[in-house]
Each structure stands twice: as C-alpha cells, then as structure tokens.
Amino acid sequence: MKRITYISSFARAISDEEIDELGRFSARNNRSRGVTGMLLCVNGLFFQIIEGREQAVSELFETIKLDPRHRDVLCLKTENALTERLFPKWSMETVNLDKVSDKVLLAMRVLLQNIGESHRIIEKYTQKSVIKALAQGINPLTLPVQRTEKIIFFGDIVGFSSISEAFPVEEAAEVVCHFLEVCSSTIVTHGGEVAKYIGDCVMAHFNPEQADDAIQASLDILWKLERLRQQAGKCRLLKFLYCGIGLSQGTVIQGNIGSSIKMDYTILGDAVNTSARLQSLTRNLSRSLVFTQSVKDGTRQDWRFVSCGQHQLKGKQVECDVYSLDEPIIDAIKIANDLALERH
C-alpha cells in the first residue's frame, strides 16, 4: 500500500458548508476506490492523508493537484510498501479546525498552521530535486552522489558591483531580485532546474538533450531584461540591467555536498567551471550569450551560429571553441560595456 501526506491552500474562500460537502463527496469517492484517510482544514489550508493501493492513491493525488479548489499543492511525504493503514475505517474523516473550541484541538490548529507556513518558506529555499525526492518518498540525505551529463547555465549581471555602489542598497537588492526572478522562471519554463544563486549570479542546469531549450531560455531572458530596461520607470538601476550568459556541457558530479552543519544538493565539475569562465568572457567578446562546441553540436533547431574563435579559459590547458548566435539582442551587452567605460 501507499500513503501520501500533502498540504494545499484554498484556491478561494470556502464556507463551512462547502467543506462539509467536500468531506461527504470525498468519503463516497474514496470508498469506491478503496482509499482511506483524514482531511484537516484550518485557516485556508488543507492537510490530508490518503492511503490505499498504490495506483489508487497515485491517481487520486493527481486528481487533487488538478482540482480548482486547491492551489500550491505540496507533497509532504510519500510512504510506499506499507502493510497497515492508519485509518482503516475512515474513507475520509473531515475535521474543520476553524470551528473547534476545545483547547487541545485549538493547539493542533495553531501547530498545523505553523507547519504549513514553515514548509512554504522552506520550499522557497530548497532545490526542486530535493522537493521531488521528498514527494517520491525518498529521504534526500540518502541520495547517492553520481556522475551525470548536464548542460550548465551561468548568468550574472554585467558590472553590478560597480553600478550598485552609486545606488541605495534597497534599489540594488530590488534589481537583483528582478534579475533572479526573470532567470529562474524562464529556466524552469524551458525544463531546466536552478541549482543555486551566488550573489547576483544564477547557476542552473539542463539535461544533455535540452541544448535548444537552454539556448531559447537564454534568449528569452535577454529579451525580458530588455523589456525591464525599457519599463524601468523610477527604478533607475533597472536601466543598467544587462547580463552575460555562458553555457557548457559535460560530465558533472551531482549529489549531496556539505557538512554536518549544512548540506547542499548541487553539481560540481569542469563543465560548471567552464560555463562560469564563459560567462565572464561575454564582456570581452561583447556577446551576451556564448557557449561551447558541445552545446552547439547538441542542438536540433536551425540556429544562426557565429564562431567567436578559440579562447584560453582560466584553468584550461587547451583552448576552447566558443560560439554565439547572430541575434540582435545578444549585442546589447555592448551598451553595458560602453556604460562601464563612461563610468571610468
């Protein structure tokens, strides 16, 4: 058997009567599926435990994720190969903690509310790979370190350190947040995963067959930053928001790296270092996006490639063939370089 514990938010305000009806409907539906469990409602949140045959529970959870009454569905834990149920007699017991007055239940209400808020906060600080492992019933700390092939994305703001010195801290932080949001949302949309933020830099990765996705995500980021610059308004620093992006492909080490104090599920390796060096090279080449031969060779779309020649990257014994695209938006970094020269 399988058991899933999840939390979700009400997509809209739901009355006590609707919650009662939801409980009755769930009980009838679960009875026909052979699913049992418990549904707790508190302060706009659903906490639910569902258990039963693996296929039935998996299908029900997929249905819940598509239910318009739920939003931000987050699996807290998945348990597999169970031999006993926690709620063998309850096809779905529903408890609305917003209606209770008993001190014990009131304490439970506050506890669940705090747990929900804490999980939402922690989710923001956690890599998607870790969240995915938890949802599959895997303890992320047990994930083995492995060698794997990845396309590495490195992007950061051009000349941010010198630019930010002339502006208030709050405005500088706002611009960094704009940049990280644009990069992260675009990368995820194209099937990539954000690994970490390093100051004003974003490190992400794509699977090796996603070369076209990595390039398209990079172009979309450059165009979105262009629109932000045009709509800068009162945020003067946004007008200087240009970035350089480096893409490389190769074998990396992926897994838990860290200490007894803090663990990080991340990627390490030569491909990571290469993409970081390429990102720095964008300033010298006046190209906002550059990438390696391996990324170029992995594409299927008809891109207009431009050779940027061979370059000796720091830490490399052999010169690296560097490429870019014949796209107007990629030349925008020239403006950032000109602005940097004017400041000096």
Stockholm file with secondary structure:
# STOCKHOLM 1.0

chainA/1-344         MKRITYISSFARAISDEEIDELGRFSARNNRSRGVTGMLLCVNGLFFQIIEGREQAVSELFETIKLDPRHRDVLCLKTENALTERLFPKWSMETVNLDKVSDKVLLAMRVLLQNIGESHRIIEKYTQKSVIKALAQGINPLTLPVQRTEKIIFFGDIVGFSSISEAFPVEEAAEVVCHFLEVCSSTIVTHGGEVAKYIGDCVMAHFNPEQADDAIQASLDILWKLERLRQQAGKCRLLKFLYCGIGLSQGTVIQGNIGSSIKMDYTILGDAVNTSARLQSLTRNLSRSLVFTQSVKDGTRQDWRFVSCGQHQLKGKQVECDVYSLDEPIIDAIKIANDLALERH
#=GR chainA/1-344 SS CEEEEEEEEESSCCCHHHHHHHHHHHHHHHHHHTCEEEEEEETTEEEEEEEESHHHHHHHHHHHHHCTTEEEEEEEEEECSCSSCSCTTCSCEEEEGGGCCCHHHHHHHHHHHHHHHHHHHHHHTSCHHHHHHHHTTCCGGGCCCEEEEEEEEEEEETTHHHHHTTSCHHHHHHHHHHHHHHHHHHHHHTTCEEEEEETTEEEEEECTTCHHHHHHHHHHHHHHHHHHHHTCTTCGGGGGCCEEEEEEEEEEEEEEEECSSCEEEEEESHHHHHHHHHHHHHHHHTCSEEEEHHHHHTCCSCCCEEEEEEECCTTCSSCEEEEEECCGGGGGHHHHHHHHHHHC
#=GC SS_cons         CEEEEEEEEESSCCCHHHHHHHHHHHHHHHHHHTCEEEEEEETTEEEEEEEESHHHHHHHHHHHHHCTTEEEEEEEEEECSCSSCSCTTCSCEEEEGGGCCCHHHHHHHHHHHHHHHHHHHHHHTSCHHHHHHHHTTCCGGGCCCEEEEEEEEEEEETTHHHHHTTSCHHHHHHHHHHHHHHHHHHHHHTTCEEEEEETTEEEEEECTTCHHHHHHHHHHHHHHHHHHHHTCTTCGGGGGCCEEEEEEEEEEEEEEEECSSCEEEEEESHHHHHHHHHHHHHHHHTCSEEEEHHHHHTCCSCCCEEEEEEECCTTCSSCEEEEEECCGGGGGHHHHHHHHHHHC
//
